[in-house]
């Protein structure tokens, strides 16, 4: 006849093997879920529109700068535009609103919807972008800021080469005061007639 002691021992061994298998599976399951958690943190983008109040342009040799002062959600913002496309005061401008975190700062960024594929962005790592950087210094004449859901947009109007231009703070740090001296970077990117100017701290 079967020994009850042997049956009990076999049952305990089976339970132990099952528990070990479950514990071994748990880390694998956690690892499998990690990429999904990271994907859920992707940058949110909304597509909205605003009314153009003012158009700002500047040029330096063949590089050109164009930006639009907009009313967006009852706030005043500035959106960089492509020099080869033109909108006028009173026009509605479709924009992409980016919300992101930069060095611990919650940042709002704006771009024309037609340029939402980052064609206005300067890739400083690229050897074919034709990007160059010089430095500028000017006094702040006007500040522009906006906030939505804890994310901020900050920038400054200054005079550069006798032209009014807009300098973006890419980290949307604490707003500086009118009259302060601002050191900024002047970006030139692209080739030929499509060279673009942009300004950032």
C-alpha positions as CSV (number, residue, x, y, z in Angstrom):
1,X,0.0,0.0,0.0
2,X,1.2,3.6,-0.6
3,X,3.0,5.2,2.2
4,X,1.1,8.3,3.5
5,X,4.4,9.8,4.5
6,X,5.7,9.5,0.9
7,X,2.6,11.1,-0.6
8,X,2.8,14.0,1.8
9,X,6.5,14.5,0.9
10,X,5.7,14.4,-2.8
11,X,3.0,17.0,-2.3
12,X,5.3,19.4,-0.5
13,X,7.9,19.0,-3.2
14,X,5.4,19.8,-5.9
15,X,4.2,22.9,-4.0
16,X,7.8,24.1,-3.6
17,X,8.6,23.7,-7.3
18,X,5.4,25.6,-8.2
19,X,6.3,28.5,-5.9
20,X,9.8,28.7,-7.2
21,X,8.5,28.8,-10.8
22,X,6.1,31.7,-9.9
23,X,8.9,33.7,-8.2
24,X,11.2,33.1,-11.2
25,X,8.4,34.4,-13.5
26,X,7.7,37.6,-11.6
27,X,11.0,39.5,-12.5
28,X,10.5,38.5,-16.2
29,X,6.9,39.9,-16.1
30,X,8.2,43.2,-14.6
31,X,10.9,43.5,-17.3
32,X,8.3,42.8,-20.0
33,X,6.1,45.7,-18.7
34,X,8.9,48.3,-18.3
35,X,9.1,49.3,-22.0
36,X,5.3,49.8,-22.0
37,X,5.6,52.1,-19.0
38,X,8.3,54.1,-20.8
39,X,6.1,54.5,-23.9
40,X,3.3,55.9,-21.8
41,X,5.5,58.8,-20.9
42,X,5.7,60.1,-24.5
43,X,5.5,63.9,-25.1
44,X,1.9,65.1,-25.5
45,X,1.1,67.2,-28.5
46,X,-2.1,69.1,-29.2
47,X,-3.0,70.8,-32.5
48,X,-4.8,74.1,-32.0
49,X,-4.9,77.5,-33.6
50,X,-4.4,81.2,-32.7
51,X,-5.0,84.6,-34.3
52,X,-2.0,86.4,-35.6
53,X,-1.6,89.9,-34.0
54,X,1.8,90.8,-35.4
55,X,4.4,89.5,-37.8
56,X,8.1,90.0,-36.9
57,X,10.9,89.6,-39.5
58,X,14.6,90.1,-39.7
59,X,17.4,89.2,-42.0
60,X,21.2,88.7,-41.9
61,X,22.8,88.2,-45.2
62,X,20.8,85.3,-46.7
63,X,19.4,84.0,-43.5
64,X,15.9,85.1,-42.5
65,X,13.8,85.2,-39.4
66,X,10.0,85.2,-39.2
67,X,7.7,84.9,-36.2
68,X,4.1,85.5,-35.3
69,X,2.7,87.0,-32.2
70,X,-0.5,85.1,-31.5
71,X,-3.4,85.1,-29.1
72,X,-3.7,81.5,-27.8
73,X,-6.2,80.6,-25.1
74,X,-6.4,84.3,-24.2
75,X,-2.6,84.4,-23.7
76,X,0.0,86.0,-25.9
77,X,2.7,83.7,-27.4
78,X,5.2,83.9,-30.2
79,X,5.6,81.1,-32.8
80,X,8.5,80.8,-35.2
81,X,7.4,80.6,-38.8
82,X,9.0,79.4,-42.0
83,X,10.4,82.4,-44.0
84,X,9.0,81.0,-47.2
85,X,5.5,81.0,-45.9
86,X,3.6,84.2,-44.9
87,X,0.6,84.9,-42.8
88,X,-0.7,88.4,-41.9
89,X,-2.4,90.0,-38.9
90,X,-5.9,88.7,-38.4
91,X,-5.1,85.3,-40.0
92,X,-5.7,82.1,-38.0
93,X,-2.5,80.1,-37.6
94,X,-2.6,76.3,-37.0
95,X,0.0,75.4,-34.4
96,X,1.3,72.3,-32.6
97,X,1.5,72.7,-28.8
98,X,4.3,70.6,-27.3
99,X,4.4,69.9,-23.5
100,X,7.7,68.4,-22.3
101,X,10.1,68.4,-19.4
102,X,13.6,69.9,-19.9
103,X,16.1,69.6,-17.0
104,X,13.2,69.5,-14.5
105,X,11.3,72.4,-16.0
106,X,7.8,71.9,-17.5
107,X,8.1,73.6,-20.9
108,X,5.5,74.6,-23.5
109,X,6.8,74.9,-27.1
110,X,4.9,76.0,-30.1
111,X,5.4,75.4,-33.9
112,X,3.4,75.9,-37.0
113,X,1.4,72.8,-37.7
114,X,2.9,72.7,-41.2
115,X,6.3,72.6,-39.5
116,X,5.4,70.1,-36.8
117,X,7.8,67.6,-38.2
118,X,10.6,69.8,-36.7
119,X,11.7,71.2,-40.0
120,X,12.4,74.5,-38.0
121,X,14.6,72.7,-35.5
122,X,18.4,73.0,-35.7
123,X,20.2,69.7,-35.3
124,X,23.5,70.7,-33.9
125,X,24.8,67.2,-34.2
126,X,24.2,67.0,-37.9
127,X,27.1,67.8,-40.3
128,X,24.6,68.4,-43.2
129,X,22.3,70.9,-41.4
130,X,24.5,73.8,-42.3
131,X,23.9,75.2,-38.8
132,X,26.2,77.8,-37.3
133,X,26.0,79.7,-34.0
134,X,27.1,83.2,-33.0
135,X,26.4,85.1,-29.7
136,X,24.3,88.1,-29.2
137,X,23.8,90.6,-26.3
138,X,20.9,93.0,-25.9
139,X,18.7,94.5,-23.3
140,X,15.3,93.0,-22.7
141,X,12.5,95.2,-24.1
142,X,9.5,93.0,-23.4
143,X,8.8,89.7,-21.9
144,X,6.2,87.1,-23.1
145,X,5.0,84.2,-21.0
146,X,2.2,81.7,-21.0
147,X,1.2,78.8,-18.8
148,X,-1.1,75.8,-19.2
149,X,-1.4,72.8,-16.9
150,X,1.8,73.7,-15.1
151,X,3.8,74.0,-18.3
152,X,5.3,77.4,-19.2
153,X,6.5,79.3,-22.2
154,X,9.0,82.2,-21.7
155,X,10.7,84.5,-24.2
156,X,12.0,88.0,-24.7
157,X,11.8,90.7,-27.3
158,X,15.2,92.4,-28.0
159,X,16.7,94.6,-30.7
160,X,19.4,92.8,-32.7
161,X,21.1,94.4,-35.7
162,X,18.5,97.2,-35.5
163,X,15.6,94.7,-35.8
164,X,13.1,93.5,-33.2
165,X,13.5,89.8,-32.7
166,X,12.3,87.2,-30.2
167,X,14.6,85.1,-28.0
168,X,13.1,81.9,-26.6
169,X,14.1,80.4,-23.3
170,X,14.2,76.7,-24.0
171,X,13.9,75.8,-20.3
172,X,11.2,78.4,-19.5
173,X,13.0,79.4,-16.4
174,X,12.0,82.2,-14.1
175,X,11.1,85.3,-16.1
176,X,13.7,88.0,-16.3
177,X,13.0,91.7,-16.0
178,X,12.7,94.3,-18.7
179,X,16.0,96.2,-18.9
180,X,18.2,93.3,-18.0
181,X,21.0,92.4,-20.3
182,X,20.3,89.1,-22.1
183,X,23.0,86.9,-23.6
184,X,21.7,84.6,-26.3
185,X,22.6,82.4,-29.3
186,X,21.9,83.3,-32.9
187,X,21.3,80.1,-35.0
188,X,21.7,80.0,-38.7
189,X,20.5,76.9,-40.4
190,X,19.8,75.6,-43.9
191,X,21.2,76.4,-47.3
192,X,20.6,79.0,-50.0
193,X,17.3,80.8,-50.0
194,X,16.0,78.6,-47.2
195,X,18.5,79.7,-44.6
196,X,16.8,80.6,-41.3
197,X,17.6,82.6,-38.3
198,X,16.4,81.7,-34.8
199,X,17.3,83.0,-31.3
200,X,17.5,81.2,-28.0
201,X,19.1,81.6,-24.6
